[in-house]
């Protein structure tokens, strides 16, 4: 479990999969669409709030470990990775889960620690090339 309750005043405090950087996330249900707000230093990223459950459902269907494949928005995402799924036209939102143009990438870096903290997924925590898989809550 993680520190924080996921609100603006009490955000979740998370670490990147390698454990090298700390950041915060919180739900903003007043946003349209509802969002997960990720604060990494002075940079704010926003993702569809549905990403938590949608990612868990997708991982469950994969049935095994899936590479994270984090990449910036302007760089291609490797096929079969969490990052590629987070951009795919075949995902439930029909494209990018990232909501802020120019900051839509890195889905595979910043979102996976949240489902892990919520008990929905398991991540590897190596220096690079991390993976995740669904857990059944």
N, C-alpha and C positions, 0 to 999 in steps of 0.2 A: 504494500500500500504506500501511498505518497502523503507528504505533508500537504495541507490545504484541502479545501472543500470544493474548489472549482468555481468560486465566485470572484467578482472583481476585487473585493476586499480581502479575500482569502484564496488566492489562486493556488493551483497545483504547482508544486516545485518539483521539476523533473531534471534529469540529466540525459544528454545524448547517449545513444547506445554504447559508444566507446567509454563513456563516463568522463569525457574531457571538458564538457561545457554544461553549465547549469542554466536553466531558463524556466519561465513560468507559462502556464496556460490557464484560461478560464472560459466558461461558457457565457456567451452573450445572446440570450434568447430574445432580446429586444431587437436584434439586428434582423435585416431582411436580405437573405435568409438567415436563420439562426446560425451563429458562428462559434467556433473555438478560436479564441484570440491567443496567439503565441507571442510572447515578448522575449526576444533574444537580444540582450544588450539594448541598444537604442533602436533596433529593428522590430517592427510589428508585422507579423504574418497572420492571416486569417484563413481559416478553413471551414467548409460546410460542417456544422455540428453533426450532421448525419454520418460523417466519416467514421466515427467511432463504431457504430453498429454495422455500417456497411462494410468496413474493413474486416471486422470480426466475421461477418457472414461469408465474405469472399475467402478469407483464410480458412474457415471451416470447410468450404468446398474444395480448397486446394489439398487439404488432408495431410500436409507435411510442412516442413520448413520452406519458407520463401525468402529469397534474398531481398534486402531493403533497397539497395540500388539508388541511394540518394543522389540527386543531381540538381544543379541550378536550373531555373526555368529555360534558359536559352540553350542548355545542353541536352542532347537526347538521353532518354532513360533506357536502360537495358531491358530487353524483352523479358517478361516473366517476373519482374520485380514489383515490390510494393510501389515504388515510384512510378513505374509504367502504368500500373493499374490506377493510381491516383490521377492520371492524366487521360486515361483511355475513354474514347467515346462509348465504349460498351459498359462502363461502370454506371451505377444508379443515377448519378447526376449528369451523365452524358458528356463528360470531359473533366476539366480541372476541378479538383476539390479546393485548391487554393483560390481565394476570392480577390486577392489584390494583384492586379496585373504588374508584372515585373518582380513579384515576390510569391509567385504561385508554386515554384519548385521547392525542393527540400522536404516534400511530403514524407519521403522515406527516411528522413533524419529526425524530424521533430514530432510527427504524429505517433509513431509506434510506441514510444515510452508511455504514452497515456493509456492505451488499452492494457499494457502490462501493469501499470500502477492500479488500474481498476479491476485487475484479476481476469481479464479477458484474453490475454495473450502472454506468450513467453518470448523473450528476446535473448539472443546471444550478446555478449558484451566484450567482443574482441576489439583490437585497435582499428581494424577495418574489415570490410566484407561481412557485416552482420546480417542475421536472418531472424525471422520471427515465425511463430505458428500459433494457431488459435488454441485457447483453453476453453473448456466448457464451464461457464459460471455456475 
